[in-house]
Amino acid sequence: MNGDTQPRPDGPTDGSTDESEGGAPAGRPVGHEGTRVDVTERMAWSIDGFAGLAISLALMGLGGWLFVLGVIDADAGRGGAGQIVGGSVLGLLGLLLAASLAIVAPGQTRVVQFFGRYVGTVRRPGLRMLVPLTTRRNVSVRVHNFETNELKVNDADGNPINIAAIVVWQVADTARATFAVEDYEDFVAVQAESALRHVAMSHPYDNAATEVTLRGDTEVISAELAAEVAARIALAGLEVIEVRISALAYAPEIAQAMLQRQQASAVIAAREKIVEGAVGMVESALGQLEEKDIVDLDPERRAAMVSNLLVVLCSERGTTPVVNTGSLYT
């Protein structure tokens, strides 16, 4: 009774539990003894549909011929009961084989069940003959895409933002997509929004010098988002092809304030660039004056010239020069 957790009998055998307090081992379901559908896709038996159609037509034709002969013999008093029975059996067998024909379109599959048991999946397109007395469910393996709802979340700095993403995905395992989840299309939509919310809350929108930001590092964010969505929907046999952010903006209630902050940051950056250039120009001017021995300035006049040059170069408006017609020191 020291509070240590013990692994389940069907858990890891290396002694590691990786459990949180009062929880189950990581990655394992909880409730009802951890029940989860564990099935993977396999190939179902099938033959060329045209050969199967020919066989079924031949059986129905032979059965019909025997049935007619049996009826004729029965009317003539020569028995014929065996022919009638044989013809009926062959006809029913031909109908049964004809009912097992299925058309598989390109980009579509048929998940086959035999009295509720998963038999396999048919991926080869065309007319195919499957196992008789089976039910078939059509599952598309074409590329799907959808845009999530625009979510309102707080970024890592606590600022409310609106964000949405486009998810491109595809069914990889038709058995898991059919049996592991109730509705795999709804499943991927919900999990994509959950992953988008988590990624958006893990990074700041902007104004980060070293961190990954939602606005400035779209490629990194897209890759992280795709990896998280893929990990969440792997349970359903689905794979992610691409995830891209389609909408990103500050929430309306703080958009104006954030715009002012961005404008202020832009003004500061511009002024810093102007000052940096002005200092370089002043340094170059003084250096050339001294190098060519044009004028000899004492420290006080040198400081005055530097001040005047900086005012002229850094001013936002044009300056009006004043010509001194007297002595330099009056």
C-alpha positions in Angstrom: 0.0 0.0 0.0 2.8 2.4 -0.8 0.9 4.0 -3.7 2.9 2.4 -6.6 0.9 1.5 -9.6 1.1 -2.0 -11.1 0.9 -2.8 -14.8 -2.1 -4.7 -16.2 -1.7 -8.4 -16.9 -1.8 -7.7 -20.6 0.4 -4.6 -20.3 4.2 -4.2 -20.9 6.3 -7.1 -19.8 9.5 -5.2 -19.3 8.3 -3.7 -16.0 7.6 -0.2 -17.4 4.1 1.1 -16.8 4.3 4.8 -18.0 1.1 5.5 -16.1 -0.3 8.7 -14.7 -1.9 8.8 -11.2 -5.0 6.6 -11.3 -4.7 6.1 -15.0 -4.1 3.3 -17.4 -0.9 2.5 -19.3 -0.2 5.1 -22.0 -1.8 4.2 -25.3 -4.2 1.7 -23.9 -8.0 2.2 -23.8 -9.9 2.4 -20.5 -13.3 1.1 -19.5 -14.9 -2.3 -20.2 -11.5 -3.9 -19.6 -9.8 -1.9 -22.4 -12.0 -3.2 -25.2 -10.9 -2.1 -28.7 -11.5 -3.5 -32.1 -8.1 -4.9 -33.3 -8.3 -5.8 -37.0 -6.1 -5.1 -39.9 -6.8 -5.2 -43.6 -6.2 -8.3 -45.6 -7.0 -9.4 -49.1 -10.3 -11.1 -49.7 -10.8 -14.0 -52.1 -12.1 -13.0 -55.5 -11.9 -14.1 -59.1 -12.5 -12.4 -62.5 -16.1 -11.4 -62.6 -16.6 -12.3 -66.3 -15.5 -15.8 -65.7 -17.8 -16.0 -62.7 -20.6 -14.6 -64.8 -20.1 -17.2 -67.5 -20.1 -20.0 -64.9 -23.3 -18.8 -63.3 -25.0 -18.4 -66.6 -23.9 -21.9 -67.6 -25.2 -23.3 -64.3 -28.5 -21.6 -64.7 -28.8 -22.7 -68.3 -28.0 -26.3 -67.4 -30.3 -26.3 -64.5 -33.1 -24.9 -66.6 -32.6 -27.5 -69.2 -32.6 -30.4 -66.7 -35.7 -28.9 -65.0 -37.6 -28.8 -68.4 -36.5 -32.4 -69.2 -37.7 -33.5 -65.8 -41.1 -31.9 -66.3 -41.5 -33.5 -69.7 -40.5 -36.9 -68.3 -42.9 -36.5 -65.4 -45.8 -35.7 -67.8 -45.0 -38.7 -69.8 -44.9 -41.0 -66.8 -41.2 -41.7 -66.9 -40.3 -40.2 -63.5 -38.1 -37.1 -63.9 -38.2 -36.1 -60.3 -34.4 -36.4 -60.0 -33.9 -34.2 -63.0 -36.3 -31.6 -61.6 -34.4 -31.5 -58.3 -31.0 -31.4 -60.0 -32.1 -28.7 -62.3 -33.5 -26.6 -59.4 -30.3 -27.0 -57.4 -28.1 -26.0 -60.4 -30.3 -23.0 -61.1 -30.2 -21.9 -57.5 -26.4 -22.3 -57.4 -26.2 -20.2 -60.6 -28.3 -17.5 -59.1 -26.2 -17.6 -55.9 -23.0 -17.1 -57.9 -24.6 -14.3 -59.9 -25.6 -12.6 -56.7 -21.9 -12.7 -55.5 -20.8 -10.5 -58.4 -19.7 -7.0 -57.5 -18.3 -4.0 -59.5 -15.3 -2.3 -57.9 -14.7 1.2 -59.3 -11.1 2.7 -59.4 -10.4 4.4 -56.1 -13.0 2.3 -54.3 -12.8 -0.9 -52.3 -15.2 -3.5 -51.0 -15.0 -4.6 -47.4 -16.4 -8.2 -47.3 -18.1 -9.8 -44.3 -19.4 -13.3 -44.0 -22.2 -13.4 -41.4 -20.6 -10.6 -39.5 -17.0 -11.8 -39.7 -14.5 -9.8 -41.6 -13.3 -11.8 -44.6 -11.1 -9.3 -46.4 -11.0 -6.3 -48.7 -11.2 -6.3 -52.5 -9.1 -3.5 -54.0 -8.7 -4.7 -57.6 -11.1 -2.7 -59.8 -13.5 -4.2 -62.3 -16.2 -6.9 -62.2 -15.2 -9.4 -59.5 -16.9 -12.5 -58.1 -16.7 -12.7 -54.3 -17.4 -15.2 -51.7 -21.2 -16.1 -51.9 -23.5 -15.1 -49.0 -21.4 -12.2 -48.0 -22.2 -8.6 -47.3 -20.0 -5.9 -48.9 -19.4 -2.3 -47.8 -18.0 0.3 -50.2 -15.0 2.2 -48.8 -13.3 4.9 -50.8 -9.5 5.1 -50.8 -9.5 8.3 -52.8 -7.8 11.4 -51.4 -10.2 13.5 -49.2 -9.8 17.1 -48.1 -11.8 19.4 -45.9 -11.4 22.7 -44.1 -11.9 22.8 -40.3 -14.2 25.3 -38.7 -12.6 28.6 -37.7 -11.6 28.0 -34.1 -11.1 30.8 -31.5 -8.2 29.8 -29.2 -5.6 31.5 -27.1 -2.0 31.3 -28.3 1.0 30.6 -26.0 1.0 34.3 -25.0 -2.7 34.2 -24.0 -3.9 36.3 -27.0 -7.2 35.2 -28.6 -6.8 34.2 -32.3 -9.0 32.7 -35.0 -7.4 29.8 -36.9 -8.5 27.2 -39.4 -6.7 24.6 -41.5 -7.1 22.4 -44.5 -6.5 18.7 -44.0 -5.8 16.3 -46.9 -6.1 12.7 -45.9 -6.8 9.2 -47.2 -8.0 5.8 -46.0 -4.9 3.5 -45.6 -6.5 0.5 -43.8 -10.1 -0.2 -44.9 -10.6 -2.7 -42.1 -9.7 -0.3 -39.3 -11.7 2.5 -41.0 -14.8 0.3 -41.1 -14.6 -1.5 -37.8 -12.4 0.5 -35.4 -14.5 3.7 -35.4 -18.1 4.5 -35.8 -17.7 7.1 -38.6 -14.2 7.6 -39.9 -15.0 10.9 -41.7 -16.5 12.5 -38.6 -13.6 11.0 -36.6 -10.9 12.7 -38.7 -12.8 16.0 -38.6 -13.1 16.1 -34.8 -9.5 14.9 -34.3 -8.1 17.5 -36.8 -9.8 20.3 -34.9 -8.5 19.0 -31.6 -5.0 18.8 -33.0 -5.3 22.3 -34.5 -6.4 23.7 -31.1 -3.5 22.1 -29.3 -0.8 23.3 -31.8 -2.2 26.8 -31.8 -2.1 27.0 -28.0 1.5 25.8 -28.0 3.0 28.6 -30.0 2.7 32.4 -29.9 1.1 34.2 -32.8 3.9 36.6 -33.4 6.5 38.9 -31.7 8.9 36.1 -30.7 12.6 36.5 -31.5 13.7 32.9 -31.0 10.4 30.8 -30.7 8.5 29.3 -33.5 5.5 31.5 -34.3 2.2 30.7 -36.0 2.6 33.6 -38.5 6.3 33.5 -39.2 7.0 29.7 -39.3 4.1 28.3 -41.4 6.1 25.4 -42.8 7.2 24.3 -39.3 3.7 24.7 -37.9 2.2 22.8 -40.9 4.6 19.9 -40.4 3.9 19.8 -36.6 0.2 19.9 -37.2 0.3 17.1 -39.8 2.3 14.9 -37.5 -0.2 15.4 -34.6 -3.3 14.8 -36.8 -1.7 11.7 -38.2 -0.9 10.3 -34.7 -4.5 10.9 -33.6 -6.2 9.3 -36.6 -3.9 6.3 -37.0 -6.2 4.3 -34.8 -8.8 4.4 -37.6 -6.4 3.3 -40.3 -6.2 6.8 -41.8 -3.2 8.7 -43.0 -2.5 12.4 -43.5 -1.1 13.7 -46.8 -0.9 17.4 -45.9 -2.2 19.9 -43.4 -2.0 23.7 -44.2 -3.3 26.7 -42.2 -6.0 28.4 -44.2 -6.9 31.2 -41.9 -5.0 33.0 -39.1 -5.8 36.3 -37.5 -6.1 38.0 -34.1 -9.6 37.9 -32.7 -11.7 41.0 -33.5 -11.6 42.3 -29.9 -7.8 42.7 -29.9 -7.1 43.1 -33.6 -6.9 46.9 -33.4 -4.6 46.9 -30.4 -2.3 44.3 -32.0 -2.3 46.3 -35.2 -1.0 49.3 -33.3 1.7 47.2 -31.7 2.8 45.8 -35.1 2.8 49.4 -36.5 4.9 50.6 -33.5 7.3 47.7 -34.0 7.6 48.6 -37.6 8.3 52.3 -36.9 10.9 51.4 -34.3 12.7 49.1 -36.7 12.6 51.8 -39.4 14.0 54.5 -37.1 16.7 52.1 -36.0 17.7 51.6 -39.6 17.6 55.3 -40.3 19.8 56.1 -37.3 22.2 53.4 -38.2 22.6 54.8 -41.7 22.8 58.4 -40.4 25.7 57.5 -38.0 27.5 55.9 -40.8 27.1 58.9 -43.1 28.3 61.3 -40.3 31.3 59.1 -39.6 32.2 59.0 -43.3 31.8 62.8 -43.7 34.0 63.5 -40.7 36.6 61.0 -41.9 36.8 62.5 -45.3 37.1 66.1 -43.9 40.0 65.0 -41.7 41.6 62.9 -44.4 41.6 65.7 -47.0 42.4 68.4 -44.4 39.6 70.6 -45.5 38.8 72.0 -42.1 40.2 71.7 -38.6 37.4 71.4 -36.0 37.8 71.5 -32.2 35.8 69.0 -30.2 33.0 71.5 -29.5 32.5 72.4 -33.2 32.9 68.8 -34.1 30.1 67.8 -31.7 27.9 70.7 -33.2 28.5 69.4 -36.7 27.6 65.9 -35.7 24.4 67.1 -34.0 23.4 69.1 -37.1 24.0 66.3 -39.5 22.1 63.8 -37.4 19.1 66.2 -37.2 19.1 66.6 -40.9 19.5 62.9 -41.7 17.1 61.6 -39.0 14.4 64.2 -39.4 11.0 62.9 -40.7 10.5 66.2 -42.6 12.7 68.2 -44.8 15.0 70.7 -42.9 15.7 74.3 -43.9 19.4 75.1 -43.8 20.7 78.3 -42.2 23.8 79.8 -43.8 26.2 81.4 -41.4 27.9 84.4 -43.1 29.9 85.3 -40.1 32.8 83.7 -38.4 32.7 80.1 -37.4 32.9 81.0 -33.8 30.3 83.9 -33.7 
